[in-house]
Protein backbone atom coordinates (compact mmCIF):
# COMPACT_ATOMS: atom_id res chain seq x y z
CA UNK A 1 0.00 0.00 0.00
CA UNK A 2 2.84 2.38 0.73
CA UNK A 3 3.78 2.55 -2.95
CA UNK A 4 0.37 4.06 -3.68
CA UNK A 5 0.92 6.90 -1.21
CA UNK A 6 4.58 7.49 -0.40
CA UNK A 7 7.28 9.09 -2.49
CA UNK A 8 10.85 7.82 -2.17
CA UNK A 9 11.63 10.86 -0.04
CA UNK A 10 8.73 10.13 2.31
CA UNK A 11 9.82 6.51 2.61
CA UNK A 12 13.33 7.59 3.51
CA UNK A 13 12.00 10.07 6.06
CA UNK A 14 9.76 7.43 7.62
CA UNK A 15 12.60 4.91 7.83
CA UNK A 16 14.91 7.50 9.40
CA UNK A 17 12.32 8.28 12.08
CA UNK A 18 11.83 4.55 12.68
CA UNK A 19 15.56 4.05 13.28
CA UNK A 20 15.67 7.10 15.53
CA UNK A 21 12.88 5.69 17.69
CA UNK A 22 14.58 2.30 17.95
CA UNK A 23 18.16 3.49 18.47
CA UNK A 24 17.72 6.70 20.44
CA UNK A 25 14.24 7.10 21.92
CA UNK A 26 13.52 3.63 23.30
CA UNK A 27 16.88 3.26 25.14
CA UNK A 28 16.20 6.56 26.95
CA UNK A 29 12.59 5.59 27.56
CA UNK A 30 13.75 2.43 29.35
CA UNK A 31 15.48 4.61 31.94
CA UNK A 32 12.17 6.29 32.85
CA UNK A 33 9.62 4.68 35.14
CA UNK A 34 6.79 2.88 33.36
CA UNK A 35 4.22 5.04 35.18
CA UNK A 36 5.95 8.37 34.63
CA UNK A 37 3.59 11.16 33.58
CA UNK A 38 6.36 13.36 32.16
CA UNK A 39 9.79 12.92 30.62
CA UNK A 40 12.70 14.57 32.49
CA UNK A 41 13.98 17.65 30.68
CA UNK A 42 17.56 16.40 30.42
CA UNK A 43 16.45 13.46 28.29
CA UNK A 44 14.35 15.67 26.03
CA UNK A 45 17.20 18.13 25.49
CA UNK A 46 19.56 15.30 24.54
CA UNK A 47 17.13 13.89 21.99
CA UNK A 48 16.33 17.31 20.57
CA UNK A 49 20.00 17.97 19.92
CA UNK A 50 20.20 14.76 17.89
CA UNK A 51 17.01 15.61 16.02
CA UNK A 52 18.43 19.01 15.05
CA UNK A 53 21.60 17.38 13.76
CA UNK A 54 19.44 15.09 11.62
CA UNK A 55 17.44 18.04 10.25
CA UNK A 56 14.26 16.78 11.91
CA UNK A 57 13.62 19.75 14.15
CA UNK A 58 10.07 21.19 13.99
CA UNK A 59 9.29 19.47 10.70
CA UNK A 60 5.76 20.89 10.77
CA UNK A 61 6.73 24.57 11.01
CA UNK A 62 7.37 26.88 8.05
CA UNK A 63 10.96 26.87 6.73
CA UNK A 64 11.21 30.62 7.34
CA UNK A 65 10.33 29.92 10.98
CA UNK A 66 13.12 27.37 11.24
CA UNK A 67 11.02 24.27 10.49
CA UNK A 68 10.74 21.64 7.80
CA UNK A 69 7.51 22.79 6.17
CA UNK A 70 5.96 19.32 5.86
CA UNK A 71 2.39 19.04 4.61
CA UNK A 72 -0.25 17.30 6.71
CA UNK A 73 0.15 13.98 4.90
CA UNK A 74 3.89 13.83 5.49
CA UNK A 75 3.30 14.85 9.11
CA UNK A 76 0.82 11.98 9.44
CA UNK A 77 3.39 9.47 8.19
CA UNK A 78 6.06 10.85 10.56
CA UNK A 79 3.66 10.96 13.50
CA UNK A 80 2.74 7.31 13.08
CA UNK A 81 6.39 6.28 13.29
CA UNK A 82 7.17 8.71 16.11
CA UNK A 83 4.44 7.11 18.24
CA UNK A 84 5.74 3.54 18.13
CA UNK A 85 7.02 3.30 21.71
CA UNK A 86 5.71 3.14 25.28
CA UNK A 87 5.21 6.90 25.77
CA UNK A 88 4.40 7.43 22.09
CA UNK A 89 0.67 8.12 22.27
CA UNK A 90 0.95 11.20 24.48
CA UNK A 91 4.60 12.08 23.88
CA UNK A 92 5.68 11.05 20.35
CA UNK A 93 9.45 10.60 20.05
CA UNK A 94 9.65 11.96 23.62
CA UNK A 95 9.24 15.44 22.06
CA UNK A 96 12.55 15.06 20.23
CA UNK A 97 11.21 16.95 17.21
CA UNK A 98 9.66 19.73 19.28
CA UNK A 99 6.00 20.17 20.11
CA UNK A 100 3.73 21.05 17.23
CA UNK A 101 2.59 24.50 16.23
CA UNK A 102 -0.88 24.45 14.57
CA UNK A 103 -0.51 25.13 10.86
CA UNK A 104 -3.46 27.53 10.95
CA UNK A 105 -1.04 30.13 12.30
CA UNK A 106 0.82 30.13 9.00
CA UNK A 107 -2.19 31.86 7.46
CA UNK A 108 -2.19 34.72 9.93
CA UNK A 109 -0.64 38.11 9.24
CA UNK A 110 -0.70 39.01 12.90
CA UNK A 111 2.35 40.94 14.10
CA UNK A 112 2.48 38.54 17.02
CA UNK A 113 3.76 35.77 14.76
CA UNK A 114 7.27 37.14 14.68
CA UNK A 115 7.18 38.14 18.33
CA UNK A 116 6.03 34.91 19.95
CA UNK A 117 5.41 32.11 17.40
CA UNK A 118 8.90 32.01 15.93
CA UNK A 119 10.47 31.91 19.42
CA UNK A 120 8.06 29.09 20.26
CA UNK A 121 9.27 27.16 17.22
CA UNK A 122 12.89 27.64 18.20
CA UNK A 123 12.23 26.55 21.78
CA UNK A 124 10.12 23.54 20.80
CA UNK A 125 7.69 24.39 23.60
CA UNK A 126 4.66 24.31 21.31
CA UNK A 127 1.15 25.64 21.70
CA UNK A 128 -1.71 24.67 24.00
CA UNK A 129 -5.29 24.60 22.75
CA UNK A 130 -8.31 25.71 24.75
CA UNK A 131 -11.06 25.60 22.16
CA UNK A 132 -13.69 23.54 23.94
CA UNK A 133 -16.55 25.96 23.36
CA UNK A 134 -16.21 29.73 23.14
CA UNK A 135 -18.43 30.34 26.17
CA UNK A 136 -15.61 29.31 28.54
CA UNK A 137 -13.86 32.62 27.89
CA UNK A 138 -15.10 36.14 27.23
CA UNK A 139 -13.15 39.04 25.72
CA UNK A 140 -13.92 42.72 26.24
CA UNK A 141 -12.42 45.57 24.26
CA UNK A 142 -10.26 47.64 26.58
CA UNK A 143 -8.33 50.57 25.13
CA UNK A 144 -6.05 49.31 22.35
CA UNK A 145 -6.41 45.72 23.38
CA UNK A 146 -8.53 43.04 25.00
CA UNK A 147 -9.27 41.90 28.53
CA UNK A 148 -9.96 38.16 28.58
CA UNK A 149 -11.40 36.15 31.45
CA UNK A 150 -12.56 32.56 31.84
CA UNK A 151 -11.39 29.03 32.46
CA UNK A 152 -11.17 25.59 30.91
CA UNK A 153 -10.36 22.18 32.31
CA UNK A 154 -8.20 19.38 30.91
CA UNK A 155 -5.84 21.37 28.69
CA UNK A 156 -2.68 19.60 27.54
CA UNK A 157 0.78 21.22 27.66
CA UNK A 158 -0.51 24.35 29.41
CA UNK A 159 2.44 24.37 31.81
CA UNK A 160 5.23 24.50 29.23
CA UNK A 161 3.72 25.80 25.99
CA UNK A 162 5.11 29.11 24.77
CA UNK A 163 1.74 30.21 23.39
CA UNK A 164 -1.91 29.25 23.49
CA UNK A 165 -4.88 29.36 21.15
CA UNK A 166 -8.23 29.90 22.86
CA UNK A 167 -11.76 30.21 21.58
CA UNK A 168 -13.40 33.26 23.13
CA UNK A 169 -16.88 34.79 23.13
CA UNK A 170 -16.76 38.45 22.15
CA UNK A 171 -18.57 40.62 24.69
CA UNK A 172 -21.74 42.16 23.29
CA UNK A 173 -21.79 39.85 20.28
CA UNK A 174 -22.94 36.36 19.39
CA UNK A 175 -19.64 35.74 17.65
CA UNK A 176 -16.66 33.84 18.97
CA UNK A 177 -13.08 34.53 18.04
CA UNK A 178 -9.81 32.64 18.06
CA UNK A 179 -7.12 34.40 20.08
CA UNK A 180 -3.36 33.82 20.14
CA UNK A 181 -1.94 34.44 23.61
CA UNK A 182 1.51 34.42 25.09
CA UNK A 183 1.64 31.86 27.89
CA UNK A 184 2.80 34.11 30.71
CA UNK A 185 1.95 34.62 34.38
CA UNK A 186 -1.46 35.94 33.39
CA UNK A 187 -2.51 32.38 32.57
CA UNK A 188 -2.78 30.27 35.69
CA UNK A 189 -2.58 26.50 35.31
CA UNK A 190 -3.22 23.81 37.89
CA UNK A 191 -2.13 20.24 37.08
CA UNK A 192 -4.37 17.21 37.27
CA UNK A 193 -3.39 13.63 36.46
CA UNK A 194 -5.85 11.42 34.59
CA UNK A 195 -5.59 7.76 33.66
CA UNK A 196 -2.60 7.63 36.04
CA UNK A 197 0.01 8.78 33.51
CA UNK A 198 -1.49 11.78 31.66
CA UNK A 199 -0.89 15.29 33.00
CA UNK A 200 -3.52 17.82 32.01
CA UNK A 201 -4.13 21.31 33.33
CA UNK A 202 -7.02 23.48 34.45
CA UNK A 203 -6.30 26.98 33.15
CA UNK A 204 -7.84 30.28 34.19
CA UNK A 205 -7.53 33.88 33.03
CA UNK A 206 -8.69 36.98 34.89
CA UNK A 207 -8.55 40.21 32.91
CA UNK A 208 -5.66 38.89 30.85
CA UNK A 209 -4.34 41.82 28.83
CA UNK A 210 -3.95 40.90 25.17
CA UNK A 211 -2.93 43.20 22.30
CA UNK A 212 -5.53 44.05 19.70
CA UNK A 213 -3.93 41.82 17.04
CA UNK A 214 -4.14 38.73 19.24
CA UNK A 215 -7.57 38.24 17.64
CA UNK A 216 -6.92 35.96 14.65
CA UNK A 217 -10.40 35.59 13.20
CA UNK A 218 -13.85 34.10 13.60
CA UNK A 219 -13.73 31.25 16.05
CA UNK A 220 -16.04 28.62 14.56
CA UNK A 221 -14.36 28.39 11.17
CA UNK A 222 -10.83 28.45 12.57
CA UNK A 223 -11.59 25.98 15.36
CA UNK A 224 -13.07 23.61 12.79
CA UNK A 225 -9.78 23.72 10.88
CA UNK A 226 -7.80 23.20 14.08
CA UNK A 227 -9.88 20.17 14.98
CA UNK A 228 -9.43 18.60 11.55
CA UNK A 229 -5.67 18.85 11.82
CA UNK A 230 -5.71 17.56 15.40
CA UNK A 231 -7.95 14.62 14.58
CA UNK A 232 -5.85 13.31 11.69
CA UNK A 233 -2.65 13.56 13.72
CA UNK A 234 -4.34 11.80 16.64
CA UNK A 235 -5.37 9.05 14.22
CA UNK A 236 -1.73 8.74 13.14
CA UNK A 237 -0.57 8.36 16.75
CA UNK A 238 -3.16 5.65 17.30
CA UNK A 239 -1.90 3.87 14.18
CA UNK A 240 1.61 3.80 15.60
CA UNK A 241 0.40 2.32 18.88
CA UNK A 242 -1.76 -0.25 17.09
CA UNK A 243 1.19 -1.35 14.95
CA UNK A 244 3.37 -1.85 18.02
CA UNK A 245 0.62 -3.68 19.91
CA UNK A 246 0.18 -6.09 16.99
CA UNK A 247 3.94 -6.64 16.84
CA UNK A 248 4.12 -7.39 20.56
CA UNK A 249 1.20 -9.83 20.38
CA UNK A 250 2.51 -11.72 17.35
CA UNK A 251 6.05 -11.87 18.73
CA UNK A 252 4.86 -13.18 22.09
CA UNK A 253 2.72 -15.82 20.36
CA UNK A 254 5.81 -17.23 18.63
CA UNK A 255 7.65 -17.59 21.96
CA UNK A 256 5.07 -18.49 24.60
CA UNK A 257 4.24 -22.16 25.01
CA UNK A 258 1.27 -23.49 26.99
CA UNK A 259 0.43 -27.16 27.52
CA UNK A 260 3.18 -28.20 25.15
CA UNK A 261 2.08 -25.98 22.27
CA UNK A 262 3.16 -22.53 21.08
CA UNK A 263 0.42 -19.91 21.11
CA UNK A 264 0.97 -19.29 17.40
CA UNK A 265 -0.34 -22.82 16.76
CA UNK A 266 -3.65 -22.14 18.48
CA UNK A 267 -6.56 -21.14 16.25
CA UNK A 268 -8.00 -18.59 18.67
CA UNK A 269 -4.67 -16.72 18.74
CA UNK A 270 -4.37 -16.93 14.95
CA UNK A 271 -7.81 -15.35 14.64
CA UNK A 272 -6.83 -12.47 16.94
CA UNK A 273 -3.66 -11.72 15.00
CA UNK A 274 -5.37 -12.00 11.61
CA UNK A 275 -8.27 -9.76 12.68
CA UNK A 276 -5.81 -7.19 14.01
CA UNK A 277 -3.84 -7.24 10.76
CA UNK A 278 -6.94 -6.60 8.67
CA UNK A 279 -8.19 -3.88 11.00
CA UNK A 280 -4.80 -2.14 11.08
CA UNK A 281 -4.36 -2.08 7.30
CA UNK A 282 -7.93 -0.85 6.79
CA UNK A 283 -7.38 1.86 9.39
CA UNK A 284 -4.11 2.97 7.81
CA UNK A 285 -5.73 3.15 4.37
CA UNK A 286 -8.52 5.40 5.66
CA UNK A 287 -6.14 7.59 7.67
CA UNK A 288 -3.58 8.02 4.89
CA UNK A 289 -6.22 8.66 2.22
CA UNK A 290 -7.89 11.27 4.40
CA UNK A 291 -4.56 12.92 5.26
CA UNK A 292 -3.70 13.02 1.57
CA UNK A 293 -6.99 14.71 0.73
CA UNK A 294 -6.54 17.10 3.65
CA UNK A 295 -3.12 18.13 2.34
CA UNK A 296 -4.78 18.91 -1.00
CA UNK A 297 -7.61 20.83 0.68
CA UNK A 298 -10.17 18.28 -0.45
CA UNK A 299 -11.10 16.40 2.77
CA UNK A 300 -14.46 17.07 4.36
CA UNK A 301 -15.00 17.37 8.10
CA UNK A 302 -16.91 14.09 7.95
CA UNK A 303 -14.00 12.22 6.36
CA UNK A 304 -11.54 13.50 8.96
CA UNK A 305 -13.91 12.61 11.80
CA UNK A 306 -14.35 9.08 10.40
CA UNK A 307 -10.58 8.61 10.34
CA UNK A 308 -10.30 9.73 13.96
CA UNK A 309 -13.21 7.57 15.08
CA UNK A 310 -11.89 4.50 13.29
CA UNK A 311 -8.28 4.90 14.44
CA UNK A 312 -9.02 5.48 18.13
CA UNK A 313 -11.36 2.52 18.37
CA UNK A 314 -9.29 0.20 16.14
CA UNK A 315 -6.16 0.84 18.21
CA UNK A 316 -8.07 0.14 21.40
CA UNK A 317 -9.32 -3.21 20.06
CA UNK A 318 -5.89 -4.26 18.83
CA UNK A 319 -4.29 -3.43 22.18
CA UNK A 320 -7.08 -5.33 23.91
CA UNK A 321 -6.46 -8.41 21.75
CA UNK A 322 -2.73 -8.22 22.32
CA UNK A 323 -3.33 -8.15 26.07
CA UNK A 324 -5.49 -11.24 25.67
CA UNK A 325 -2.66 -13.00 23.82
CA UNK A 326 -0.20 -12.08 26.60
CA UNK A 327 -2.52 -13.22 29.36
CA UNK A 328 -1.46 -12.01 32.79
CA UNK A 329 1.78 -10.60 31.42
CA UNK A 330 -0.23 -8.15 29.32
CA UNK A 331 -1.49 -6.21 32.33
CA UNK A 332 1.90 -5.81 34.00
CA UNK A 333 4.15 -2.78 33.72
CA UNK A 334 6.78 -4.93 32.03
CA UNK A 335 4.82 -4.54 28.79
CA UNK A 336 3.62 -1.23 27.36
CA UNK A 337 0.16 -2.62 26.61
CA UNK A 338 -1.40 -1.71 29.95
CA UNK A 339 -0.33 1.94 29.54
CA UNK A 340 -1.70 2.11 26.00
CA UNK A 341 -4.95 0.50 27.14
CA UNK A 342 -5.52 3.29 29.67
CA UNK A 343 -4.37 6.15 27.46
CA UNK A 344 -6.30 5.04 24.38
CA UNK A 345 -9.50 5.26 26.38
CA UNK A 346 -8.98 9.00 26.59
CA UNK A 347 -8.63 9.38 22.81
CA UNK A 348 -12.28 8.46 22.32
CA UNK A 349 -13.12 11.65 24.25
CA UNK A 350 -10.36 13.81 22.82
CA UNK A 351 -11.11 16.69 20.40
CA UNK A 352 -14.50 15.31 19.30
CA UNK A 353 -16.06 12.41 21.26
CA UNK A 354 -16.91 9.22 19.40
CA UNK A 355 -20.63 9.58 20.14
CA UNK A 356 -20.73 13.08 18.68
CA UNK A 357 -18.97 11.91 15.53
CA UNK A 358 -21.41 9.03 15.11
CA UNK A 359 -24.38 11.31 15.60
CA UNK A 360 -23.12 13.77 12.99
CA UNK A 361 -22.25 11.07 10.49
CA UNK A 362 -25.66 9.42 10.84
CA UNK A 363 -27.50 12.74 10.55
CA UNK A 364 -25.55 13.64 7.42
CA UNK A 365 -26.33 10.28 5.85
CA UNK A 366 -30.03 10.46 6.71
CA UNK A 367 -30.25 13.85 5.02
CA UNK A 368 -29.48 12.20 1.67
CA UNK A 369 -32.74 10.28 1.85
CA UNK A 370 -35.05 13.15 2.78
CA UNK A 371 -37.06 14.30 -0.20
CA UNK A 372 -36.81 18.06 -0.93
CA UNK A 373 -39.78 19.99 0.52
CA UNK A 374 -40.93 20.93 -2.95
CA UNK A 375 -41.46 17.26 -3.73
CA UNK A 376 -43.36 16.41 -0.53
C-alpha positions as CSV (number, residue, x, y, z in Angstrom):
1,X,0.0,0.0,0.0
2,X,2.8,2.4,0.7
3,X,3.8,2.6,-2.9
4,X,0.4,4.1,-3.7
5,X,0.9,6.9,-1.2
6,X,4.6,7.5,-0.4
7,X,7.3,9.1,-2.5
8,X,10.8,7.8,-2.2
9,X,11.6,10.9,0.0
10,X,8.7,10.1,2.3
11,X,9.8,6.5,2.6
12,X,13.3,7.6,3.5
13,X,12.0,10.1,6.1
14,X,9.8,7.4,7.6
15,X,12.6,4.9,7.8
16,X,14.9,7.5,9.4
17,X,12.3,8.3,12.1
18,X,11.8,4.6,12.7
19,X,15.6,4.0,13.3
20,X,15.7,7.1,15.5
21,X,12.9,5.7,17.7
22,X,14.6,2.3,18.0
23,X,18.2,3.5,18.5
24,X,17.7,6.7,20.4
25,X,14.2,7.1,21.9
26,X,13.5,3.6,23.3
27,X,16.9,3.3,25.1
28,X,16.2,6.6,27.0
29,X,12.6,5.6,27.6
30,X,13.8,2.4,29.4
31,X,15.5,4.6,31.9
32,X,12.2,6.3,32.8
33,X,9.6,4.7,35.1
34,X,6.8,2.9,33.4
35,X,4.2,5.0,35.2
36,X,5.9,8.4,34.6
37,X,3.6,11.2,33.6
38,X,6.4,13.4,32.2
39,X,9.8,12.9,30.6
40,X,12.7,14.6,32.5
41,X,14.0,17.6,30.7
42,X,17.6,16.4,30.4
43,X,16.5,13.5,28.3
44,X,14.3,15.7,26.0
45,X,17.2,18.1,25.5
46,X,19.6,15.3,24.5
47,X,17.1,13.9,22.0
48,X,16.3,17.3,20.6
49,X,20.0,18.0,19.9
50,X,20.2,14.8,17.9
51,X,17.0,15.6,16.0
52,X,18.4,19.0,15.1
53,X,21.6,17.4,13.8
54,X,19.4,15.1,11.6
55,X,17.4,18.0,10.2
56,X,14.3,16.8,11.9
57,X,13.6,19.8,14.2
58,X,10.1,21.2,14.0
59,X,9.3,19.5,10.7
60,X,5.8,20.9,10.8
61,X,6.7,24.6,11.0
62,X,7.4,26.9,8.0
63,X,11.0,26.9,6.7
64,X,11.2,30.6,7.3
65,X,10.3,29.9,11.0
66,X,13.1,27.4,11.2
67,X,11.0,24.3,10.5
68,X,10.7,21.6,7.8
69,X,7.5,22.8,6.2
70,X,6.0,19.3,5.9
71,X,2.4,19.0,4.6
72,X,-0.2,17.3,6.7
73,X,0.1,14.0,4.9
74,X,3.9,13.8,5.5
75,X,3.3,14.8,9.1
76,X,0.8,12.0,9.4
77,X,3.4,9.5,8.2
78,X,6.1,10.9,10.6
79,X,3.7,11.0,13.5
80,X,2.7,7.3,13.1
81,X,6.4,6.3,13.3
82,X,7.2,8.7,16.1
83,X,4.4,7.1,18.2
84,X,5.7,3.5,18.1
85,X,7.0,3.3,21.7
86,X,5.7,3.1,25.3
87,X,5.2,6.9,25.8
88,X,4.4,7.4,22.1
89,X,0.7,8.1,22.3
90,X,0.9,11.2,24.5
91,X,4.6,12.1,23.9
92,X,5.7,11.1,20.4
93,X,9.5,10.6,20.1
94,X,9.6,12.0,23.6
95,X,9.2,15.4,22.1
96,X,12.6,15.1,20.2
97,X,11.2,16.9,17.2
98,X,9.7,19.7,19.3
99,X,6.0,20.2,20.1
100,X,3.7,21.0,17.2
101,X,2.6,24.5,16.2
102,X,-0.9,24.4,14.6
103,X,-0.5,25.1,10.9
104,X,-3.5,27.5,10.9
105,X,-1.0,30.1,12.3
106,X,0.8,30.1,9.0
107,X,-2.2,31.9,7.5
108,X,-2.2,34.7,9.9
109,X,-0.6,38.1,9.2
110,X,-0.7,39.0,12.9
111,X,2.3,40.9,14.1
112,X,2.5,38.5,17.0
113,X,3.8,35.8,14.8
114,X,7.3,37.1,14.7
115,X,7.2,38.1,18.3
116,X,6.0,34.9,19.9
117,X,5.4,32.1,17.4
118,X,8.9,32.0,15.9
119,X,10.5,31.9,19.4
120,X,8.1,29.1,20.3
121,X,9.3,27.2,17.2
122,X,12.9,27.6,18.2
123,X,12.2,26.6,21.8
124,X,10.1,23.5,20.8
125,X,7.7,24.4,23.6
126,X,4.7,24.3,21.3
127,X,1.1,25.6,21.7
128,X,-1.7,24.7,24.0
129,X,-5.3,24.6,22.8
130,X,-8.3,25.7,24.8
131,X,-11.1,25.6,22.2
132,X,-13.7,23.5,23.9
133,X,-16.6,26.0,23.4
134,X,-16.2,29.7,23.1
135,X,-18.4,30.3,26.2
136,X,-15.6,29.3,28.5
137,X,-13.9,32.6,27.9
138,X,-15.1,36.1,27.2
139,X,-13.1,39.0,25.7
140,X,-13.9,42.7,26.2
141,X,-12.4,45.6,24.3
142,X,-10.3,47.6,26.6
143,X,-8.3,50.6,25.1
144,X,-6.1,49.3,22.4
145,X,-6.4,45.7,23.4
146,X,-8.5,43.0,25.0
147,X,-9.3,41.9,28.5
148,X,-10.0,38.2,28.6
149,X,-11.4,36.2,31.5
150,X,-12.6,32.6,31.8
151,X,-11.4,29.0,32.5
152,X,-11.2,25.6,30.9
153,X,-10.4,22.2,32.3
154,X,-8.2,19.4,30.9
155,X,-5.8,21.4,28.7
156,X,-2.7,19.6,27.5
157,X,0.8,21.2,27.7
158,X,-0.5,24.3,29.4
159,X,2.4,24.4,31.8
160,X,5.2,24.5,29.2
161,X,3.7,25.8,26.0
162,X,5.1,29.1,24.8
163,X,1.7,30.2,23.4
164,X,-1.9,29.3,23.5
165,X,-4.9,29.4,21.2
166,X,-8.2,29.9,22.9
167,X,-11.8,30.2,21.6
168,X,-13.4,33.3,23.1
169,X,-16.9,34.8,23.1
170,X,-16.8,38.5,22.2
171,X,-18.6,40.6,24.7
172,X,-21.7,42.2,23.3
173,X,-21.8,39.9,20.3
174,X,-22.9,36.4,19.4
175,X,-19.6,35.7,17.6
176,X,-16.7,33.8,19.0
177,X,-13.1,34.5,18.0
178,X,-9.8,32.6,18.1
179,X,-7.1,34.4,20.1
180,X,-3.4,33.8,20.1
181,X,-1.9,34.4,23.6
182,X,1.5,34.4,25.1
183,X,1.6,31.9,27.9
184,X,2.8,34.1,30.7
185,X,1.9,34.6,34.4
186,X,-1.5,35.9,33.4
187,X,-2.5,32.4,32.6
188,X,-2.8,30.3,35.7
189,X,-2.6,26.5,35.3
190,X,-3.2,23.8,37.9
191,X,-2.1,20.2,37.1
192,X,-4.4,17.2,37.3
193,X,-3.4,13.6,36.5
194,X,-5.9,11.4,34.6
195,X,-5.6,7.8,33.7
196,X,-2.6,7.6,36.0
197,X,0.0,8.8,33.5
198,X,-1.5,11.8,31.7
199,X,-0.9,15.3,33.0
200,X,-3.5,17.8,32.0
201,X,-4.1,21.3,33.3
202,X,-7.0,23.5,34.4
203,X,-6.3,27.0,33.2
204,X,-7.8,30.3,34.2
205,X,-7.5,33.9,33.0
206,X,-8.7,37.0,34.9
207,X,-8.5,40.2,32.9
208,X,-5.7,38.9,30.9
209,X,-4.3,41.8,28.8
210,X,-4.0,40.9,25.2
211,X,-2.9,43.2,22.3
212,X,-5.5,44.0,19.7
213,X,-3.9,41.8,17.0
214,X,-4.1,38.7,19.2
215,X,-7.6,38.2,17.6
216,X,-6.9,36.0,14.7
217,X,-10.4,35.6,13.2
218,X,-13.8,34.1,13.6
219,X,-13.7,31.3,16.0
220,X,-16.0,28.6,14.6
221,X,-14.4,28.4,11.2
222,X,-10.8,28.4,12.6
223,X,-11.6,26.0,15.4
224,X,-13.1,23.6,12.8
225,X,-9.8,23.7,10.9
226,X,-7.8,23.2,14.1
227,X,-9.9,20.2,15.0
228,X,-9.4,18.6,11.5
229,X,-5.7,18.9,11.8
230,X,-5.7,17.6,15.4
231,X,-8.0,14.6,14.6
232,X,-5.9,13.3,11.7
233,X,-2.6,13.6,13.7
234,X,-4.3,11.8,16.6
235,X,-5.4,9.0,14.2
236,X,-1.7,8.7,13.1
237,X,-0.6,8.4,16.7
238,X,-3.2,5.6,17.3
239,X,-1.9,3.9,14.2
240,X,1.6,3.8,15.6
241,X,0.4,2.3,18.9
242,X,-1.8,-0.3,17.1
243,X,1.2,-1.3,14.9
244,X,3.4,-1.8,18.0
245,X,0.6,-3.7,19.9
246,X,0.2,-6.1,17.0
247,X,3.9,-6.6,16.8
248,X,4.1,-7.4,20.6
249,X,1.2,-9.8,20.4
250,X,2.5,-11.7,17.3
251,X,6.0,-11.9,18.7
252,X,4.9,-13.2,22.1
253,X,2.7,-15.8,20.4
254,X,5.8,-17.2,18.6
255,X,7.7,-17.6,22.0
256,X,5.1,-18.5,24.6
257,X,4.2,-22.2,25.0
258,X,1.3,-23.5,27.0
259,X,0.4,-27.2,27.5
260,X,3.2,-28.2,25.2
261,X,2.1,-26.0,22.3
262,X,3.2,-22.5,21.1
263,X,0.4,-19.9,21.1
264,X,1.0,-19.3,17.4
265,X,-0.3,-22.8,16.8
266,X,-3.6,-22.1,18.5
267,X,-6.6,-21.1,16.3
268,X,-8.0,-18.6,18.7
269,X,-4.7,-16.7,18.7
270,X,-4.4,-16.9,15.0
271,X,-7.8,-15.4,14.6
272,X,-6.8,-12.5,16.9
273,X,-3.7,-11.7,15.0
274,X,-5.4,-12.0,11.6
275,X,-8.3,-9.8,12.7
276,X,-5.8,-7.2,14.0
277,X,-3.8,-7.2,10.8
278,X,-6.9,-6.6,8.7
279,X,-8.2,-3.9,11.0
280,X,-4.8,-2.1,11.1
281,X,-4.4,-2.1,7.3
282,X,-7.9,-0.9,6.8
283,X,-7.4,1.9,9.4
284,X,-4.1,3.0,7.8
285,X,-5.7,3.1,4.4
286,X,-8.5,5.4,5.7
287,X,-6.1,7.6,7.7
288,X,-3.6,8.0,4.9
289,X,-6.2,8.7,2.2
290,X,-7.9,11.3,4.4
291,X,-4.6,12.9,5.3
292,X,-3.7,13.0,1.6
293,X,-7.0,14.7,0.7
294,X,-6.5,17.1,3.7
295,X,-3.1,18.1,2.3
296,X,-4.8,18.9,-1.0
297,X,-7.6,20.8,0.7
298,X,-10.2,18.3,-0.4
299,X,-11.1,16.4,2.8
300,X,-14.5,17.1,4.4
301,X,-15.0,17.4,8.1
302,X,-16.9,14.1,8.0
303,X,-14.0,12.2,6.4
304,X,-11.5,13.5,9.0
305,X,-13.9,12.6,11.8
306,X,-14.4,9.1,10.4
307,X,-10.6,8.6,10.3
308,X,-10.3,9.7,14.0
309,X,-13.2,7.6,15.1
310,X,-11.9,4.5,13.3
311,X,-8.3,4.9,14.4
312,X,-9.0,5.5,18.1
313,X,-11.4,2.5,18.4
314,X,-9.3,0.2,16.1
315,X,-6.2,0.8,18.2
316,X,-8.1,0.1,21.4
317,X,-9.3,-3.2,20.1
318,X,-5.9,-4.3,18.8
319,X,-4.3,-3.4,22.2
320,X,-7.1,-5.3,23.9
321,X,-6.5,-8.4,21.7
322,X,-2.7,-8.2,22.3
323,X,-3.3,-8.2,26.1
324,X,-5.5,-11.2,25.7
325,X,-2.7,-13.0,23.8
326,X,-0.2,-12.1,26.6
327,X,-2.5,-13.2,29.4
328,X,-1.5,-12.0,32.8
329,X,1.8,-10.6,31.4
330,X,-0.2,-8.1,29.3
331,X,-1.5,-6.2,32.3
332,X,1.9,-5.8,34.0
333,X,4.2,-2.8,33.7
334,X,6.8,-4.9,32.0
335,X,4.8,-4.5,28.8
336,X,3.6,-1.2,27.4
337,X,0.2,-2.6,26.6
338,X,-1.4,-1.7,30.0
339,X,-0.3,1.9,29.5
340,X,-1.7,2.1,26.0
341,X,-5.0,0.5,27.1
342,X,-5.5,3.3,29.7
343,X,-4.4,6.1,27.5
344,X,-6.3,5.0,24.4
345,X,-9.5,5.3,26.4
346,X,-9.0,9.0,26.6
347,X,-8.6,9.4,22.8
348,X,-12.3,8.5,22.3
349,X,-13.1,11.7,24.2
350,X,-10.4,13.8,22.8
351,X,-11.1,16.7,20.4
352,X,-14.5,15.3,19.3
353,X,-16.1,12.4,21.3
354,X,-16.9,9.2,19.4
355,X,-20.6,9.6,20.1
356,X,-20.7,13.1,18.7
357,X,-19.0,11.9,15.5
358,X,-21.4,9.0,15.1
359,X,-24.4,11.3,15.6
360,X,-23.1,13.8,13.0
361,X,-22.3,11.1,10.5
362,X,-25.7,9.4,10.8
363,X,-27.5,12.7,10.6
364,X,-25.5,13.6,7.4
365,X,-26.3,10.3,5.8
366,X,-30.0,10.5,6.7
367,X,-30.3,13.9,5.0
368,X,-29.5,12.2,1.7
369,X,-32.7,10.3,1.8
370,X,-35.1,13.1,2.8
371,X,-37.1,14.3,-0.2
372,X,-36.8,18.1,-0.9
373,X,-39.8,20.0,0.5
374,X,-40.9,20.9,-3.0
375,X,-41.5,17.3,-3.7
376,X,-43.4,16.4,-0.5
